[in-house]
Amino acid sequence: MKAAVLEKINAPLAIREVIPTDLKVGQVLVKVLASGLCGAQLHEIRGHKGNAKFLPHLMGHEGCGIVKEIGPGVTTVEEGDKVVMHWRPGSGIESEFPQYILGDKTISSGKCTTLSEESIVSENRVTKVPSDTPPVLAAMLGCSLTTALGIIDNECDLKFGESVAVIGCGGVGLNLIQAAKMRSAFPIYGVDVNDKMFELSIDMGADVFSRDMSNVSKVDVILDTTGNCSVITKAFDLLAPSGRLIMVGQPQPDANLNILNPLSFFDGQGKSVRASQGGGTKPEIDIPRYVALANKGIIDYETLHTDTFTLDEINEAFDLLKSGNAGRIIIKIGEAE
């Protein structure tokens, strides 16, 4: 089978023929239909996730597929099930790391990878969804949608009518705008240096779009997807009393974050800063709820899907992701039989 393989840090991915090994306890073999691209994967390519010592390895962490085979002990899915492939642990067995044959050697890979024609996935990284769930929606539920909805629902204690600023309006940022709108936040600011994200931000629910934070008033909740520490430092001053700043994007490993006016953090009931881990999503509980909302048209995933590539075009897709000129990019890999 074909797979996108990271062989060298800061280098293009290679399309290689790899062979899945026999399934072990708690593992599931999935035929991959679609995968989303996430900014976190750029951190992997740059070696910012401590992954350099594990090269070569497969890539991707949000996807949709069909279960081809289940390993010993698997009880939550069956052959033929359509599943969301997600990096957040859900129900089922936490398996050992999957292995593949690449050339004349055996390589290990993550417990959920999605940029390949087939993937061995830990049971607790797949969640069954109805067979008519669109692959694009299911792929987004692997990370971007669940992260954004989880942050609003679980982590920032957003009240009706509180103000929100989303810094960085890519795939996750646009979903955050949508989720804040669902919670009746007002006003919602979309902040992005790229003017091309204006229409998408407004379409997803932003009341104001800004290229910088100069015209952003004090806000109750700031959601940063950039991971840029200089941007986050400036954002601290925009927090209203009792305001909350959620770090969604991850800074580089050697970066320093400064709080220039720490006394202001005692304003109101006290301001706060926290880092998000996937919005605290519980896949087996949250994903079915989100599918139902999408089926009712309450969650808009189609506007978010701006570009589609094939697996062979993976490096062009990552180039577009780095440019900031896209919402959610989907890699179309297989067809349901």
N, C-alpha and C positions, 0 to 999 in steps of 0.2 A: 504494500500500500504506500501511497505518497504521504509525506509529512513535511511540514516546515520545521527545520531543525536549526537551533542556535548553536553554531559550532565555534564561534569566536566573538568575544565582546566587541561591541561597536562595529559589527560587520553585518552585511545583509544576511538574512536567513537563507539557508540552502534547502531546496526541495530534494528530498532523498527518499529512496525506497527503504522502508523499515518493516520489520515483521514482528507482530505482537507475540509475546511468549504465552505459554499456557496460563490460564487463569488460576490465581491462588484464592485462598479464603477471603471472602468479602469483596471480590473484584467482579466488574461487569464490563463486557466488551460491547461498545457502542459504535454503530455506524453513524458518523457525524453528518448532519444535514447542513448546518450553518453555524458560524461562529462570529461573535462580535469582536471588535478590536477595542482595547482599553489602554488608556495612558499608562497604567501600571506595567503593561508589557514593554513600553519604552524603557522603563526603569530596569527591567530584566535585560533587555538588549544592551544597556549601558553598564550592566553589572552592579547596579545599585541595590539589589536585593540579596546580596551575598551568594549569588548563584554561579559565580565564575568557576568555583571549584567543582561544579557538577556538570560542566560541559563535556560532550554535547548533550543537549536535552530538547524535548519537544516543547511547544509553546501553546498559549491560549488558555483562558480560564472561564469563558462564558460561552455556552453553546447549546445546541439542540440536536438530538439524535434519536435513533431507534435501537433498542436493546437487541443485540444479536445473540448473546450468550451470557449466562450467569455462572459465577463460580460457586464453590462450596460455601454453604451458610447464608447465601443471599436470599432474603425473604421479601424485601420491599418492592422489587420490580421483577417482571417476567420477560421472557423473550417476546419481542414484538411491541413492547410498550414504547410510546413516545416519552422522552424525558428531557427535562432541563438539566444541563450540566453546569454545576456551580462550584465555586471555590469555598464558599462558606459550608462548614460541616452541617449535615442534617441528620436524619434518622438512618439507622442501619450500621453496618460494620465499618470501622475505620481500618482499611486494609493496609498492608505494607506498600511501599512505593512500587508502581508498575515497572516492568522491564520490557525492553524491545531489543531486537537484533538489528544492528546497523553494520553492514559490511561483515567483518569477521569478529566483531565484538558485541558484548551485551552492554546496553546502557540503561540507566534508571531515569525515570522522569517523574513529574509531579502527579499528585493523586487525582487531578482533573486537568487534562490538556485537551484542546479542542481544534487545533490547527492541523488536522490530519484526517485522512479518509476514514480511519477507524481509531478508536482510543480505548485503552484500558483505564477504567475509572473506579475509584473506591466507591463502594455502595453508598456511603453517606455523602457523596458528592453528586448523586443523581436523584431527581424527584419526578415521579410520574405526573404527566399532564394528559388531558383528553386528546384523543387521536387527531381531532380537527384543529388543535391549537396551531396557529401559523408558526413556522420555524423562526421567522424574524422575531416575533414576540417571545417565543420560548428562549431564544438565544439571549435577548436583552434581559430576561428574568434571571439569567445566570450571574449578572453583576450590575449593570448600569441602572436598570429599573429598580431592582430590589434594594440596592444601596441607597438610591435617592429617596425612595418611599420609606425605607427603614429609618434613615436619618431624620426625616420630618416626623415620622410616627413614633419613633422610639427614643431619639437621642437629644433633640433640642427643645422639647417641651414647648412647642410653638402654640400660642394661643390665637383664637380667632381675632383677626384684625391687627396682629403684630406685624411689624415691618421686617423685610428680609432683603439682604443683598447676596446675590450669588456671583462670586468672582471666578471667572473662567466658564464660558458658556459652550463647552463641548458636549459630548454625549451625556456624561453624568450631570454637568451643570444644567443642561436643558431639562433633564428629568427632575432635578431639584426645583427648578422654576415651576414645572408642572405640579409637583407634589405640594409646593407652598401654595399654589393657587387652589388646589383641592382643599387645603386647610383654611382658605379665605384669608390668607395673609394680604396686608396692604400697607404701603405700596411694596411692590416687588421690583427690585433693581437687578437688571442683568448687566454685568460688568465684563467687558472683554476688549482687548486691544484690537481685535479684528472686526472691522466694520461689517464684514460679510455675515456676522452672526446676529446682526440687528433683526432681520425679519424673522429668523427662527426663534429668537428670544421672545419677541413680541407674540408670535404665533403660539408659543408654549405658555404664555401668561404673564410675561414681564410687563409692568406698567411703565417703566423707564429703562432705556438702554444707554449705557455710557462707556466710552473707551477707556476712561480712568475713573478714579473715585472722587474727582474734584467736585462733582455736582451731586454726590450721594449724601443725604442728610443722615443724622444719627439714626441707627437702626437697632432693632431688638436682637436680630439674629444675622450673623454673617457666616456664609458657607463658602470656604475657599477650596477650589479644586485644583489650583495651580501648583501648590507646594512650593511656591516662590517665597522665600523668607523675607525679602525686602517688601514684597506686596503685603504679606501678612502683618509685618511690623506697622505699616501705614494703616492697615485695616483696624488695628486695636483702637485708634483714636476715633473711629466711627461708631464704636459700640455705645448705645444708649445705656443709662443706668440699669443695672441688672441684666445687661446684654450678654449674649452667648456667642462665642466664635467656635465653629466646628472646622477642624482641619480634615479635609477629605482627601486632597492630594498629598502625597508624601514628599517631603524635602529630600535633597541629596544627603547622603550619609555624613558628609563633612560640614554641613550647613549649620549656622548659628541663628537662633531666633531671638530678637531683642524686644523687650518691652520698655519703651522710652518714657512712659509716664505711669509707673506701677501704682502710684497712689490712686489713680482714677479707677482702679479695679475694686476699690471699696465703695464706689458710687452705688446708690440704690441698695439692693439686697446683696450686692457683690457681683461683679462680672466673672465670667468663666471662660476658659479655653480647654477644649478637649479634642482628642483625635478619634476619628471614627474607624471602626473595623467593619466595613460592609453594612453599616446602619443597624448592626445588631440583629440582622435578619435571621429568622428561623425558617429555613427553606420549606420544610414539610408543612408548616402552618401558613406561612405568608404567601407562597407561590400560588396555591389554589385560590386564595382571596383575590390576588392581583389578576389572575386569568379571568375570573368572573367579572371584575371591574372592566377589563379590556373588552370582553365580549359585550358588555353593555355600553361601550363607547365612552366610559368615564375616564379611562386611561388611554391616551393617544400615543401609540407607539409608531404609527406609520409616518407621521411628520418628522419624527426623530431619525428615521432611517433615510439617510441622504445619499448613500453611495453603496454600490455592490461590486465586489471583485471576486475572482476565482482564486483558488489556492495557489495556482501558478503565478498570480499577480500579487502575491503577498507583500513583496517589498515596495511595489507602487502604492499599495494600500497603506503601509506604514509611513511612507513619505507624505501621503495626504494627511494622515493623522498628525504627524509632526507639524504640518503647516497650519493647523488650527482652522482649516476651511471646511470642516465637515461636522455633522451631528454624529450619529452612530454609524460606523462603517460595518457592513456585514460581509463576511466571506462566505459565499455559497459553495458548498463542498459536495453534497450528495443529494439524491432524490429518494423520497419515500417510495417503497415498492407497493 
